[in-house]
């Protein structure tokens, strides 16, 4: 089951993100240029959150739900 999930979850996430990416236009990126602080803060926040989850194996809520005990 774990092997199936390890393969299926990234594939499903990729397939879900395709329509999101296809809807992006040049106008969307121009709007981002009007709020550079917000865009930078969001990007830094995502990077830091990923680093925290990867660095501390128990910090990721998905992994902690799968723990036994």
Secondary structure, DSSP 8 states (H G I E B T S, - for coil): -HHHHHHHHHHHHHHHHHHHHHT--HHHHHHHHT-HHHHHHHHHHHHHHHHHHHHSTTT-HHHHHH---
